[in-house]
Amino acid sequence: MKKVVVCWDGSDGAKRALKAGQRLVDENIGEMVVLHVSEVFEPRGPDGQPLKPSSEGGVLDVLSMVNPMEHELRHMNDVNEREKAQKAHDEFENLADEAPKERFTYENKEAHSAREAICEELEKLGNVDLVVMGTRGLGIVSRLVLGSVSEYVVQNAHCPVMIVR
């Protein structure tokens, strides 16, 4: 394993994934990319495409006038996600203190969908030998309603994926 990507959100499953990724990288003297994705609010139209501000020919500002709280709610969500991202980064730094920094990198991305952003980032990184991720263990109903990030990545990643429970 020359390049391992660990999906990180600070959860217990992610901590187990990080330890598994570290073991694989240490055994093979490879590199590890720890990837955290903050899901930021991005209003979308019926076609699934992001809405644009009216200054760019879109309708986003009109929607904000209809619902004046929308801007505040978007801002609060983004602030909350950035705080979670900082906390996840700090937790990673605490866990990875003894790891050689030149072989371990941390990336934070902001996206509307974490699962899609993970797969897109894997494509950009190229030559990824393995993705390691934890699972929250959602029940059948929750998985059907919410979907599973790990399940999506298993189905759509261009490389092998290891799920750590």
N, CA and C atoms as a LAMMPS dump frame, in Angstrom:
ITEM: TIMESTEP
0
ITEM: NUMBER OF ATOMS
495
ITEM: BOX BOUNDS ff ff ff
-5.0000000000000000e+02 5.0000000000000000e+02
-5.0000000000000000e+02 5.0000000000000000e+02
-5.0000000000000000e+02 5.0000000000000000e+02
ITEM: ATOMS id mol type element x y z
1 1 1 N 0.842 -1.182 0
2 1 2 C 0 0 0
3 1 3 C 0.887 1.245 0
4 2 1 N 0.898 1.91 -1.107
5 2 2 C 1.705 3.121 -1.203
6 2 3 C 0.912 4.359 -0.824
7 3 1 N -0.393 4.389 -1.175
8 3 2 C -1.202 5.554 -0.813
9 3 3 C -2.542 5.067 -0.267
10 4 1 N -2.804 5.452 0.984
11 4 2 C -4.041 5.091 1.662
12 4 3 C -4.772 6.379 2.014
13 5 1 N -6.069 6.428 1.723
14 5 2 C -6.899 7.567 2.107
15 5 3 C -7.815 7.112 3.225
16 6 1 N -7.796 7.855 4.335
17 6 2 C -8.688 7.567 5.455
18 6 3 C -9.729 8.679 5.507
19 7 1 N -10.996 8.292 5.478
20 7 2 C -12.08 9.263 5.598
21 7 3 C -12.286 9.546 7.077
22 8 1 N -12.258 10.819 7.431
23 8 2 C -12.197 11.224 8.833
24 8 3 C -13.318 12.184 9.187
25 9 1 N -14.035 11.868 10.258
26 9 2 C -15.039 12.798 10.773
27 9 3 C -14.963 12.924 12.292
28 10 1 N -13.968 12.291 12.896
29 10 2 C -13.802 12.378 14.344
30 10 3 C -14.625 11.361 15.115
31 11 1 N -15.446 10.571 14.439
32 11 2 C -16.29 9.577 15.114
33 11 3 C -15.449 8.395 15.589
34 12 1 N -16.048 7.551 16.411
35 12 2 C -15.341 6.358 16.878
36 12 3 C -14.953 5.458 15.707
37 13 1 N -15.859 5.322 14.733
38 13 2 C -15.548 4.523 13.551
39 13 3 C -14.376 5.092 12.775
40 14 1 N -14.312 6.406 12.671
41 14 2 C -13.2 7.051 11.967
42 14 3 C -11.889 6.864 12.728
43 15 1 N -11.957 6.876 14.047
44 15 2 C -10.743 6.646 14.849
45 15 3 C -10.207 5.243 14.612
46 16 1 N -11.111 4.255 14.543
47 16 2 C -10.682 2.887 14.248
48 16 3 C -10.108 2.805 12.832
49 17 1 N -10.732 3.51 11.894
50 17 2 C -10.228 3.53 10.519
51 17 3 C -8.841 4.164 10.45
52 18 1 N -8.647 5.238 11.207
53 18 2 C -7.344 5.907 11.231
54 18 3 C -6.259 4.968 11.74
55 19 1 N -6.55 4.251 12.815
56 19 2 C -5.554 3.308 13.357
57 19 3 C -5.242 2.203 12.359
58 20 1 N -6.281 1.691 11.68
59 20 2 C -6.061 0.65 10.67
60 20 3 C -5.231 1.203 9.516
61 21 1 N -5.55 2.414 9.072
62 21 2 C -4.787 3.045 7.997
63 21 3 C -3.336 3.263 8.382
64 22 1 N -3.107 3.708 9.629
65 22 2 C -1.738 3.926 10.099
66 22 3 C -0.941 2.617 10.085
67 23 1 N -1.574 1.535 10.533
68 23 2 C -0.881 0.236 10.529
69 23 3 C -0.487 -0.161 9.107
70 24 1 N -1.416 -0.014 8.161
71 24 2 C -1.129 -0.38 6.767
72 24 3 C -0.002 0.458 6.187
73 25 1 N -0.032 1.738 6.45
74 25 2 C 0.987 2.643 5.924
75 25 3 C 2.342 2.368 6.58
76 26 1 N 2.343 2.154 7.899
77 26 2 C 3.598 1.877 8.598
78 26 3 C 4.244 0.592 8.088
79 27 1 N 3.429 -0.437 7.862
80 27 2 C 3.956 -1.72 7.386
81 27 3 C 4.552 -1.602 5.996
82 28 1 N 4.023 -0.724 5.192
83 28 2 C 4.447 -0.616 3.797
84 28 3 C 5.219 0.657 3.481
85 29 1 N 5.512 1.447 4.503
86 29 2 C 6.217 2.713 4.351
87 29 3 C 5.579 3.543 3.234
88 30 1 N 4.285 3.667 3.326
89 30 2 C 3.544 4.427 2.332
90 30 3 C 3.154 5.79 2.869
91 31 1 N 2.207 6.409 2.195
92 31 2 C 1.701 7.701 2.648
93 31 3 C 0.204 7.589 2.906
94 32 1 N -0.284 8.425 3.806
95 32 2 C -1.692 8.42 4.147
96 32 3 C -2.248 9.826 4.028
97 33 1 N -3.384 9.936 3.354
98 33 2 C -4.122 11.188 3.263
99 33 3 C -5.367 11.026 4.114
100 34 1 N -5.522 11.897 5.087
101 34 2 C -6.722 11.891 5.923
102 34 3 C -7.653 12.947 5.35
103 35 1 N -8.843 12.505 4.95
104 35 2 C -9.782 13.372 4.247
105 35 3 C -11.021 13.623 5.095
106 36 1 N -11.285 14.895 5.359
107 36 2 C -12.505 15.292 6.069
108 36 3 C -13.325 16.155 5.118
109 37 1 N -14.629 15.87 5.047
110 37 2 C -15.515 16.662 4.199
111 37 3 C -16.576 17.316 5.069
112 38 1 N -16.63 18.635 5.017
113 38 2 C -17.673 19.397 5.71
114 38 3 C -18.832 19.566 4.747
115 39 1 N -20.009 19.149 5.17
116 39 2 C -21.191 19.319 4.327
117 39 3 C -21.785 20.697 4.589
118 40 1 N -21.616 21.571 3.626
119 40 2 C -22.156 22.927 3.743
120 40 3 C -23.458 23.011 2.965
121 41 1 N -24.333 23.869 3.431
122 41 2 C -25.642 24.023 2.807
123 41 3 C -25.5 24.681 1.454
124 42 1 N -26.106 24.083 0.478
125 42 2 C -26.062 24.641 -0.861
126 42 3 C -27.434 24.408 -1.494
127 43 1 N -28.265 25.451 -1.557
128 43 2 C -29.595 25.266 -2.122
129 43 3 C -29.519 24.771 -3.564
130 44 1 N -30.388 23.825 -3.866
131 44 2 C -30.386 23.24 -5.196
132 44 3 C -31.781 23.283 -5.794
133 45 1 N -31.824 23.37 -7.104
134 45 2 C -33.088 23.384 -7.825
135 45 3 C -33.591 21.98 -8.069
136 46 1 N -34.741 21.86 -8.73
137 46 2 C -35.32 20.548 -9.008
138 46 3 C -34.425 19.645 -9.859
139 47 1 N -33.516 20.265 -10.621
140 47 2 C -32.599 19.483 -11.452
141 47 3 C -31.365 19.01 -10.685
142 48 1 N -31.272 19.379 -9.392
143 48 2 C -30.137 18.972 -8.576
144 48 3 C -28.938 19.884 -8.677
145 49 1 N -28.997 20.885 -9.525
146 49 2 C -27.882 21.817 -9.705
147 49 3 C -27.962 22.94 -8.67
148 50 1 N -26.813 23.453 -8.201
149 50 2 C -26.832 24.561 -7.238
150 50 3 C -27.534 25.784 -7.816
151 51 1 N -28.309 26.461 -6.97
152 51 2 C -28.968 27.695 -7.394
153 51 3 C -27.949 28.83 -7.399
154 52 1 N -28.07 29.725 -8.365
155 52 2 C -27.144 30.846 -8.491
156 52 3 C -27.807 32.121 -7.991
157 53 1 N -27.002 33.072 -7.487
158 53 2 C -27.552 34.38 -7.115
159 53 3 C -28.118 35.08 -8.344
160 54 1 N -29.036 35.994 -8.112
161 54 2 C -29.649 36.707 -9.243
162 54 3 C -28.609 37.511 -10.025
163 55 1 N -27.528 37.94 -9.362
164 55 2 C -26.474 38.678 -10.07
165 55 3 C -25.803 37.799 -11.126
166 56 1 N -25.956 36.487 -10.996
167 56 2 C -25.393 35.551 -11.976
168 56 3 C -26.496 34.929 -12.825
169 57 1 N -27.674 35.567 -12.835
170 57 2 C -28.772 35.066 -13.646
171 57 3 C -29.601 33.991 -12.971
172 58 1 N -29.442 33.844 -11.653
173 58 2 C -30.173 32.809 -10.925
174 58 3 C -31.307 33.365 -10.091
175 59 1 N -31.856 32.518 -9.221
176 59 2 C -33.019 32.898 -8.416
177 59 3 C -32.744 32.863 -6.913
178 60 1 N -31.512 32.624 -6.511
179 60 2 C -31.211 32.445 -5.092
180 60 3 C -31.609 33.653 -4.249
181 61 1 N -31.339 34.868 -4.703
182 61 2 C -31.673 36.061 -3.926
183 61 3 C -33.182 36.226 -3.787
184 62 1 N -33.93 35.844 -4.815
185 62 2 C -35.393 35.913 -4.747
186 62 3 C -35.897 34.967 -3.668
187 63 1 N -35.335 33.749 -3.607
188 63 2 C -35.746 32.793 -2.574
189 63 3 C -35.428 33.325 -1.179
190 64 1 N -34.301 34.017 -1.041
191 64 2 C -33.938 34.584 0.254
192 64 3 C -34.915 35.68 0.671
193 65 1 N -35.48 36.401 -0.295
194 65 2 C -36.475 37.425 0.043
195 65 3 C -37.776 36.77 0.502
196 66 1 N -38.129 35.639 -0.103
197 66 2 C -39.34 34.918 0.293
198 66 3 C -39.172 34.363 1.703
199 67 1 N -38.015 33.838 1.992
200 67 2 C -37.732 33.295 3.317
201 67 3 C -36.489 33.994 3.862
202 68 1 N -36.667 35.114 4.594
203 68 2 C -35.512 35.895 5.06
204 68 3 C -34.601 35.127 6.014
205 69 1 N -35.121 34.07 6.628
206 69 2 C -34.297 33.29 7.55
207 69 3 C -33.341 32.356 6.817
208 70 1 N -33.556 32.155 5.524
209 70 2 C -32.739 31.2 4.788
210 70 3 C -31.258 31.558 4.848
211 71 1 N -30.947 32.838 4.633
212 71 2 C -29.546 33.266 4.675
213 71 3 C -28.938 32.966 6.047
214 72 1 N -29.666 33.293 7.104
215 72 2 C -29.171 33.039 8.46
216 72 3 C -28.976 31.549 8.705
217 73 1 N -29.944 30.738 8.265
218 73 2 C -29.844 29.294 8.454
219 73 3 C -28.647 28.73 7.697
220 74 1 N -28.437 29.201 6.472
221 74 2 C -27.269 28.748 5.706
222 74 3 C -25.984 29.123 6.423
223 75 1 N -25.925 30.369 6.91
224 75 2 C -24.73 30.838 7.605
225 75 3 C -24.477 30.015 8.869
226 76 1 N -25.539 29.772 9.655
227 76 2 C -25.382 28.989 10.89
228 76 3 C -24.909 27.576 10.582
229 77 1 N -25.448 26.956 9.529
230 77 2 C -25.028 25.62 9.142
231 77 3 C -23.556 25.613 8.74
232 78 1 N -23.152 26.587 7.932
233 78 2 C -21.765 26.654 7.485
234 78 3 C -20.811 26.858 8.655
235 79 1 N -21.174 27.733 9.591
236 79 2 C -20.34 27.967 10.777
237 79 3 C -20.231 26.681 11.589
238 80 1 N -21.361 26 11.78
239 80 2 C -21.371 24.75 12.536
240 80 3 C -20.48 23.706 11.866
241 81 1 N -20.578 23.575 10.553
242 81 2 C -19.76 22.603 9.826
243 81 3 C -18.275 22.96 9.921
244 82 1 N -17.945 24.235 9.866
245 82 2 C -16.537 24.635 9.977
246 82 3 C -16.003 24.384 11.385
247 83 1 N -16.848 24.58 12.394
248 83 2 C -16.441 24.262 13.766
249 83 3 C -16.205 22.757 13.911
250 84 1 N -17.092 21.946 13.327
251 84 2 C -16.908 20.496 13.365
252 84 3 C -15.633 20.096 12.627
253 85 1 N -15.355 20.77 11.522
254 85 2 C -14.133 20.477 10.766
255 85 3 C -12.894 20.786 11.596
256 86 1 N -12.907 21.912 12.308
257 86 2 C -11.768 22.272 13.148
258 86 3 C -11.599 21.269 14.281
259 87 1 N -12.713 20.862 14.881
260 87 2 C -12.662 19.865 15.963
261 87 3 C -12.108 18.541 15.434
262 88 1 N -12.575 18.118 14.256
263 88 2 C -12.087 16.872 13.664
264 88 3 C -10.593 16.971 13.376
265 89 1 N -10.139 18.135 12.896
266 89 2 C -8.713 18.329 12.628
267 89 3 C -7.909 18.256 13.914
268 90 1 N -8.399 18.908 14.965
269 90 2 C -7.697 18.878 16.261
270 90 3 C -7.611 17.459 16.807
271 91 1 N -8.711 16.691 16.688
272 91 2 C -8.702 15.299 17.156
273 91 3 C -7.693 14.477 16.361
274 92 1 N -7.651 14.705 15.059
275 92 2 C -6.681 14 14.224
276 92 3 C -5.263 14.33 14.672
277 93 1 N -4.982 15.618 14.891
278 93 2 C -3.645 16.031 15.319
279 93 3 C -3.25 15.356 16.628
280 94 1 N -4.202 15.241 17.566
281 94 2 C -3.919 14.595 18.849
282 94 3 C -3.631 13.111 18.672
283 95 1 N -4.362 12.447 17.783
284 95 2 C -4.158 11.013 17.57
285 95 3 C -2.902 10.719 16.765
286 96 1 N -2.527 11.629 15.896
287 96 2 C -1.422 11.365 14.978
288 96 3 C -0.124 12.049 15.405
289 97 1 N 0.008 12.404 16.682
290 97 2 C 1.204 13.101 17.153
291 97 3 C 2.492 12.353 16.849
292 98 1 N 2.467 11.025 17.026
293 98 2 C 3.7 10.265 16.846
294 98 3 C 3.96 9.888 15.392
295 99 1 N 3.014 10.176 14.505
296 99 2 C 3.164 9.814 13.087
297 99 3 C 4.122 10.779 12.385
298 100 1 N 4.94 10.255 11.467
299 100 2 C 5.829 11.139 10.699
300 100 3 C 5.008 12.041 9.776
301 101 1 N 5.078 13.338 10.007
302 101 2 C 4.236 14.31 9.301
303 101 3 C 4.46 14.325 7.785
304 102 1 N 5.658 13.983 7.341
305 102 2 C 5.89 14.024 5.897
306 102 3 C 5.14 12.916 5.16
307 103 1 N 4.697 11.883 5.856
308 103 2 C 3.963 10.792 5.217
309 103 3 C 2.46 10.857 5.479
310 104 1 N 2.034 11.774 6.333
311 104 2 C 0.629 11.879 6.693
312 104 3 C 0.142 13.296 6.414
313 105 1 N -0.855 13.43 5.556
314 105 2 C -1.406 14.752 5.272
315 105 3 C -2.893 14.764 5.606
316 106 1 N -3.376 15.956 5.911
317 106 2 C -4.779 16.144 6.28
318 106 3 C -5.401 17.124 5.298
319 107 1 N -6.546 16.736 4.755
320 107 2 C -7.251 17.623 3.822
321 107 3 C -8.675 17.813 4.288
322 108 1 N -9.136 19.047 4.259
323 108 2 C -10.538 19.338 4.555
324 108 3 C -11.172 19.941 3.312
325 109 1 N -12.289 19.379 2.917
326 109 2 C -13.029 19.871 1.763
327 109 3 C -14.413 20.299 2.226
328 110 1 N -14.986 21.278 1.542
329 110 2 C -16.367 21.681 1.79
330 110 3 C -17.186 21.295 0.57
331 111 1 N -18.325 20.647 0.801
332 111 2 C -19.156 20.195 -0.306
333 111 3 C -20.592 20.036 0.152
334 112 1 N -21.471 19.986 -0.819
335 112 2 C -22.889 19.759 -0.547
336 112 3 C -23.116 18.319 -0.082
337 113 1 N -22.364 17.379 -0.63
338 113 2 C -22.524 15.958 -0.322
339 113 3 C -21.167 15.356 0.007
340 114 1 N -21.017 14.861 1.231
341 114 2 C -19.744 14.266 1.642
342 114 3 C -19.415 13.049 0.785
343 115 1 N -20.403 12.218 0.551
344 115 2 C -20.119 10.976 -0.173
345 115 3 C -19.672 11.249 -1.608
346 116 1 N -20.289 12.208 -2.27
347 116 2 C -19.863 12.547 -3.635
348 116 3 C -18.493 13.21 -3.617
349 117 1 N -18.262 14.075 -2.629
350 117 2 C -16.97 14.768 -2.541
351 117 3 C -15.828 13.789 -2.283
352 118 1 N -16.081 12.764 -1.487
353 118 2 C -15.045 11.755 -1.224
354 118 3 C -14.642 11.086 -2.531
355 119 1 N -15.624 10.645 -3.302
356 119 2 C -15.323 9.974 -4.57
357 119 3 C -14.627 10.914 -5.557
358 120 1 N -15.047 12.168 -5.606
359 120 2 C -14.394 13.143 -6.478
360 120 3 C -12.941 13.362 -6.057
361 121 1 N -12.713 13.454 -4.75
362 121 2 C -11.35 13.673 -4.257
363 121 3 C -10.459 12.467 -4.543
364 122 1 N -11.015 11.27 -4.463
365 122 2 C -10.243 10.065 -4.786
366 122 3 C -9.782 10.107 -6.237
367 123 1 N -10.657 10.571 -7.119
368 123 2 C -10.284 10.71 -8.533
369 123 3 C -9.149 11.712 -8.688
370 124 1 N -9.247 12.843 -7.977
371 124 2 C -8.207 13.885 -8.081
372 124 3 C -6.872 13.398 -7.553
373 125 1 N -6.903 12.651 -6.45
374 125 2 C -5.657 12.176 -5.843
375 125 3 C -4.948 11.175 -6.752
376 126 1 N -5.705 10.359 -7.439
377 126 2 C -5.124 9.356 -8.33
378 126 3 C -4.243 8.367 -7.589
379 127 1 N -3.999 7.228 -8.165
380 127 2 C -3.111 6.2 -7.609
381 127 3 C -3.387 5.884 -6.145
382 128 1 N -4.638 5.912 -5.733
383 128 2 C -4.987 5.53 -4.36
384 128 3 C -5.109 4.011 -4.322
385 129 1 N -4.368 3.393 -3.409
386 129 2 C -4.393 1.93 -3.305
387 129 3 C -5.569 1.425 -2.481
388 130 1 N -5.991 2.241 -1.499
389 130 2 C -7.054 1.789 -0.61
390 130 3 C -7.681 2.975 0.101
391 131 1 N -9 2.909 0.274
392 131 2 C -9.719 3.87 1.107
393 131 3 C -10.119 3.124 2.362
394 132 1 N -9.89 3.741 3.513
395 132 2 C -10.281 3.141 4.787
396 132 3 C -11.274 4.084 5.442
397 133 1 N -12.419 3.536 5.829
398 133 2 C -13.424 4.372 6.477
399 133 3 C -14.178 3.579 7.518
400 134 1 N -14.673 4.315 8.501
401 134 2 C -15.481 3.704 9.542
402 134 3 C -16.934 3.714 9.125
403 135 1 N -17.751 3.129 9.968
404 135 2 C -19.179 3.124 9.715
405 135 3 C -19.898 3.441 11.015
406 136 1 N -21.017 4.127 10.891
407 136 2 C -21.801 4.453 12.082
408 136 3 C -22.742 3.327 12.44
409 137 1 N -22.882 2.348 11.565
410 137 2 C -23.763 1.232 11.838
411 137 3 C -25.234 1.617 11.827
412 138 1 N -25.656 2.396 10.837
413 138 2 C -27.061 2.767 10.731
414 138 3 C -27.92 1.519 10.551
415 139 1 N -29.104 1.552 11.085
416 139 2 C -30.052 0.464 10.885
417 139 3 C -30.581 0.47 9.464
418 140 1 N -31.348 -0.554 9.122
419 140 2 C -31.858 -0.694 7.759
420 140 3 C -32.724 0.493 7.358
421 141 1 N -33.632 0.915 8.23
422 141 2 C -34.531 2.018 7.894
423 141 3 C -33.742 3.309 7.713
424 142 1 N -32.823 3.602 8.632
425 142 2 C -32.013 4.825 8.519
426 142 3 C -31.198 4.828 7.241
427 143 1 N -30.632 3.672 6.886
428 143 2 C -29.838 3.588 5.664
429 143 3 C -30.7 3.836 4.433
430 144 1 N -31.929 3.306 4.45
431 144 2 C -32.827 3.512 3.311
432 144 3 C -33.207 4.972 3.167
433 145 1 N -33.458 5.645 4.3
434 145 2 C -33.895 7.035 4.263
435 145 3 C -32.714 7.974 4.023
436 146 1 N -31.657 7.808 4.793
437 146 2 C -30.521 8.73 4.747
438 146 3 C -29.448 8.323 3.749
439 147 1 N -29.352 7.056 3.481
440 147 2 C -28.247 6.564 2.668
441 147 3 C -27.022 6.408 3.536
442 148 1 N -26.051 5.73 3.051
443 148 2 C -24.833 5.493 3.803
444 148 3 C -23.651 6.023 3.008
445 149 1 N -22.854 6.841 3.653
446 149 2 C -21.668 7.383 2.979
447 149 3 C -20.745 6.238 2.588
448 150 1 N -20.493 5.334 3.522
449 150 2 C -19.577 4.23 3.232
450 150 3 C -20.115 3.342 2.11
451 151 1 N -21.411 3.084 2.1
452 151 2 C -21.999 2.258 1.042
453 151 3 C -21.846 2.941 -0.317
454 152 1 N -22.077 4.24 -0.359
455 152 2 C -21.928 4.999 -1.607
456 152 3 C -20.482 4.934 -2.097
457 153 1 N -19.536 5.122 -1.189
458 153 2 C -18.122 5.104 -1.577
459 153 3 C -17.728 3.717 -2.08
460 154 1 N -18.198 2.661 -1.419
461 154 2 C -17.905 1.297 -1.875
462 154 3 C -18.397 1.111 -3.307
463 155 1 N -19.576 1.623 -3.61
464 155 2 C -20.176 1.445 -4.937
465 155 3 C -19.541 2.33 -6.012
466 156 1 N -18.971 3.477 -5.618
467 156 2 C -18.538 4.457 -6.618
468 156 3 C -17.044 4.761 -6.665
469 157 1 N -16.288 4.32 -5.694
470 157 2 C -14.844 4.604 -5.692
471 157 3 C -14.145 3.785 -6.775
472 158 1 N -13.071 4.333 -7.309
473 158 2 C -12.307 3.655 -8.354
474 158 3 C -11.24 2.717 -7.794
475 159 1 N -11.204 2.586 -6.463
476 159 2 C -10.197 1.761 -5.814
477 159 3 C -10.859 0.93 -4.706
478 160 1 N -10.149 -0.035 -4.149
479 160 2 C -10.731 -0.843 -3.064
480 160 3 C -11.044 0.015 -1.836
481 161 1 N -12.078 -0.39 -1.115
482 161 2 C -12.514 0.321 0.091
483 161 3 C -12.586 -0.684 1.234
484 162 1 N -11.971 -0.326 2.364
485 162 2 C -12.042 -1.157 3.559
486 162 3 C -12.903 -0.441 4.598
487 163 1 N -13.949 -1.118 5.063
488 163 2 C -14.819 -0.561 6.081
489 163 3 C -14.416 -1.16 7.429
490 164 1 N -14.159 -0.297 8.395
491 164 2 C -13.739 -0.727 9.728
492 164 3 C -14.907 -0.518 10.691
493 165 1 N -15.274 -1.558 11.403
494 165 2 C -16.354 -1.468 12.39
495 165 3 C -15.795 -1.333 13.769
